[in-house]
Amino acid sequence: MKLHVVLEQQEESGFIAYVPELPGRHTQGETRAEAIENIREAKDAYLDALKEKKRSATKVEVIALQG
């Protein structure tokens, strides 16, 4: 899966980084390298949460049937 990372240098200092394909995934860093590392961590956490949610949704247990 290819994702785009957008880096924006701030006027005062530091960088903002975000992934347009992943809603709410944005972070910052004092340096370009720090912002990139932070957005990697944010992306990984988001994708891990999606995987876990999918696993939870597929684990359906029937407790009782009325018939």
N, C-alpha and C positions, 0 to 999 in steps of 0.2 A: 504494500500500500504506500503510495506516494502522498506526502502531505507537504504543504507549503508553510514555511516559517517566514514571517514578516518581522524585520528588525527596524526599529525607528530610533534614531539617536535623539535624545532629549536636548533641549537648548541649554539647560543648566549643567546637567551631567547624567551619565548613564544611558541605558538603552531599554526600550520596551520591546518585548517579543510576543507574538501571538500566532496561532494557527487558525486561519480562516475556516477550515473544514471542521474544526472542533469548537462548538459554542462554549464560550466562557473560559477557554484556555488562553490565558495571557499571564505574563510575568514580567519581571524586570531584573536588571543587573547593573552593577557599576561599570562593568566592562562588557564588550561584545561577547567574549568567551563565557563570562558568567551568565549573561542573558540566554545564550544558546544552551548551556548546561541546564539552566532552570526550566526552559521550555521543553527540553527533552524529558525532564522529570515530570512535568505537568502533563505532557502527552502520554507518557507511560502510565501514569496514575489514572488518567481518563480512560484509556483503552483497557486497562486491567479491570476497572469498575464496570465497563460495558460487558466484558467477558464474564465476570462474576454474576452480573444481573441476568445474562442469558442463561448461565448454568442454573441459577435459582429458578428461573421461569420454566425450565424444562424438567425440574424435579417436582412433579405434581404427584401427590399421593391421595388416593381415594380412601376416605375414612369410613364412610358408610353409604350404602345404597338403599333406597327405599323402593319397593317395587310391588 
